[in-house]
């Protein structure tokens, strides 16, 4: 159920959840009306109204907790992408200072290949949280191998080796940080708690309207949990499309590399 909800577009998720909560409300109301006398229904309605505030506060707590956790992951992911783009620029600067222009051009070509993959080809894998075989992984390994071969070879001047190796290490670290953040997701238990608390809230809301002449107003309550859970699901992956991490800093870094 959780996996099915997370795989839907945001608009479809909101509509399905709204219909589910609305159906729960009407079913709970119908059962209360048919099984209880007028006096019992009135007492049950009063008890439900008193319960409603506490249940709504509990649901709001779960929603707030989930959004705080997920948005923190998005912020961490954006910071990691920006640091990775900065590491690419620093690496490019170090390569441009290599006296041997031919070897420098080869290293820069490898750096461009990695940056292009990280900026444009990693998106779908990062959005799914699948970082086992990122498209940029092999180009990064090849670039680091080529750079270390040059840095510890006979033609590299001693003073520049330290800066080259440090820049390569920083690039690898920031790339690994982006991959690590992509694996942060909302725990399935939190999503389940949200769904359960939303259903319980819908049941109590439906029972509280057994004496209402126009119960259709309770549909507005179905909108609240539906939209809340939709936002949480939309933020379930830090690199989710729409409101997730933006890879624009890496795209800009790639454009700067290819424009010079």
C-alpha positions in Angstrom: 0.0 0.0 0.0 2.8 2.4 1.0 4.8 1.6 -2.1 1.7 2.0 -4.3 1.0 5.5 -2.9 4.6 6.6 -3.2 4.6 5.5 -6.9 1.7 7.7 -7.9 1.8 11.3 -9.2 1.1 13.9 -6.5 -2.3 14.9 -8.0 -3.4 11.2 -8.2 -2.3 10.6 -4.7 -4.3 13.6 -3.4 -7.5 12.5 -5.2 -7.3 8.9 -4.1 -6.6 9.8 -0.5 -9.4 12.3 -0.5 -11.9 9.7 -1.9 -10.7 7.1 0.7 -11.1 9.4 3.6 -14.4 10.7 2.4 -15.7 7.1 2.0 -14.5 6.2 5.5 -16.4 9.2 6.9 -19.7 8.4 5.2 -19.4 4.7 6.1 -18.8 5.5 9.7 -21.7 8.0 9.8 -24.0 5.5 8.1 -23.2 2.7 10.5 -23.6 5.0 13.5 -27.0 6.1 12.3 -28.3 2.6 11.6 -27.0 0.9 14.7 -27.8 3.5 17.3 -31.0 5.1 18.6 -31.4 8.8 18.4 -30.4 9.3 22.0 -27.3 7.0 21.7 -26.4 8.7 18.4 -26.5 12.1 20.1 -24.2 10.9 22.9 -21.9 9.3 20.5 -21.7 12.5 18.5 -20.8 14.5 21.6 -18.1 12.0 22.5 -16.7 12.1 19.0 -16.5 15.9 19.0 -14.5 15.8 22.2 -12.1 13.2 20.7 -11.7 15.1 17.5 -9.4 17.8 18.8 -7.0 15.4 20.3 -6.9 13.2 17.2 -6.4 16.2 15.0 -3.5 17.4 17.1 -1.9 13.9 17.0 -2.3 13.8 13.2 -0.8 17.3 12.9 2.1 16.1 15.0 2.9 13.2 12.8 2.6 15.4 9.7 4.9 18.0 11.1 7.4 15.4 12.2 7.5 13.8 8.7 7.7 17.1 6.9 10.5 18.3 9.2 12.5 15.1 8.6 12.0 15.0 4.8 12.6 18.7 4.3 15.8 18.4 6.3 16.9 15.7 3.9 16.1 18.0 0.9 18.2 20.8 2.5 21.1 18.5 3.1 20.9 17.2 -0.5 20.9 20.7 -1.9 23.9 21.7 0.2 25.7 18.5 -0.9 25.0 19.2 -4.6 26.3 22.8 -4.2 29.5 21.6 -2.5 30.0 19.0 -5.3 29.6 21.8 -7.9 32.2 23.8 -6.0 34.6 20.8 -5.9 34.2 20.5 -9.7 35.2 24.2 -10.1 38.2 23.8 -7.8 39.3 20.7 -9.6 39.0 22.5 -12.9 41.1 25.3 -11.6 43.8 22.9 -10.4 43.8 21.2 -13.8 44.2 24.5 -15.6 47.4 25.1 -13.7 49.0 22.0 -15.0 52.1 23.1 -17.1 51.7 20.2 -19.6 48.7 21.4 -21.6 48.2 18.1 -23.4 47.9 16.1 -20.2 45.8 18.8 -18.7 43.4 18.7 -21.6 43.0 14.9 -21.2 42.2 15.2 -17.5 39.8 18.0 -18.2 38.0 15.9 -20.8 37.6 13.2 -18.1 36.3 15.7 -15.6 33.8 17.0 -18.2 32.5 13.4 -18.8 32.0 12.9 -15.0 30.3 16.3 -14.6 27.9 15.8 -17.5 26.8 12.4 -16.0 26.4 13.8 -12.5 24.4 16.8 -13.8 22.1 15.1 -16.4 22.2 11.3 -16.1 22.1 10.7 -12.3 18.7 12.4 -11.8 16.4 9.4 -12.2 18.5 7.1 -10.0 18.9 9.8 -7.3 15.1 10.4 -7.3 14.6 6.6 -6.7 17.3 6.5 -4.0 19.1 3.9 -6.1 22.8 4.8 -5.9 24.4 1.4 -6.4 25.2 2.0 -10.1 25.0 5.7 -10.8 25.9 6.8 -14.3 28.6 9.1 -12.9 30.3 6.4 -10.8 32.4 4.9 -13.6 33.5 8.3 -15.1 34.5 9.5 -11.6 36.6 6.4 -11.0 38.2 6.8 -14.4 38.9 10.5 -13.8 40.5 9.8 -10.3 42.6 7.0 -11.7 43.9 9.2 -14.5 44.6 12.1 -12.2 46.5 9.9 -9.7 48.5 8.4 -12.6 49.5 11.8 -13.7 50.1 13.3 -10.2 52.4 10.5 -9.2 54.1 10.2 -12.6 57.4 11.5 -13.7 56.1 14.6 -15.5 54.1 16.2 -12.6 55.9 19.0 -10.8 56.1 18.3 -7.1 54.3 21.4 -5.7 51.2 20.8 -7.7 50.7 17.2 -6.7 49.3 18.1 -3.3 46.6 20.4 -4.7 45.6 18.0 -7.4 45.2 15.1 -5.0 43.4 17.2 -2.4 41.0 18.5 -5.1 40.3 14.9 -6.3 39.7 13.7 -2.8 37.2 16.6 -2.2 35.4 15.8 -5.4 35.0 12.1 -4.5 33.9 13.0 -0.9 31.2 15.4 -2.2 30.0 13.0 -4.8 29.6 10.3 -2.1 27.7 12.8 0.1 25.2 13.4 -2.7 24.7 9.6 -3.0 24.3 9.2 0.7 21.6 11.9 1.0 19.7 10.4 -1.9 19.1 7.3 0.2 17.3 9.2 3.0 13.6 8.5 2.8 10.6 8.7 5.1 10.5 5.5 7.2 7.6 3.3 6.0 6.4 3.2 9.6 5.8 7.0 9.6 3.8 6.8 6.4 1.7 3.9 7.9 1.1 5.9 11.1 0.0 8.9 9.0 -2.5 6.7 7.1 -3.8 5.0 10.2 -4.2 8.3 12.1 -5.9 9.8 9.1 -8.4 6.9 8.9 -9.1 7.1 12.6 -9.6 10.9 12.3 -12.0 10.3 9.4 -14.0 7.7 11.4 -14.4 10.0 14.3 -15.3 13.0 12.1 -18.0 10.9 10.3 -19.5 9.7 13.6 -19.5 13.3 15.0 -21.9 14.4 12.2 -24.7 11.8 12.8 -27.0 14.7 13.9 -26.0 17.1 11.1 -28.5 17.9 8.4 -25.8 18.7 5.8 -23.0 16.2 6.4 -21.4 17.1 3.1 -19.5 19.8 4.9 -17.4 17.1 6.5 -15.7 16.6 3.1 -13.6 19.6 3.9 -12.0 17.5 6.6 -11.1 14.8 4.0 -9.1 17.5 2.1 -6.8 18.1 5.1 -5.3 14.6 5.6 -5.3 14.0 1.9 -3.2 17.0 1.1 -1.0 16.5 4.2 -0.1 13.0 3.4 0.4 13.9 -0.3 3.0 16.5 0.7 4.9 14.0 2.9 4.8 11.4 0.1 6.0 14.0 -2.5 9.0 14.7 -0.2 9.7 11.0 0.5 12.9 11.2 -1.6 15.2 14.2 -1.3 15.7 14.2 -5.1 12.0 13.8 -6.0 10.8 15.8 -9.0 9.1 19.1 -8.4 10.0 20.1 -4.9 13.2 18.0 -4.3 16.9 18.8 -4.7 17.7 20.9 -7.8 20.8 19.8 -9.8 21.2 23.2 -11.4 24.5 23.9 -9.7 26.1 20.8 -11.3 24.5 21.8 -14.7 26.0 25.3 -14.3 29.4 23.7 -13.5 29.2 21.6 -16.6 28.3 24.5 -18.8 31.3 26.5 -17.4 33.6 23.6 -18.1 32.5 23.2 -21.7 32.5 27.0 -22.4 36.2 27.4 -21.9 
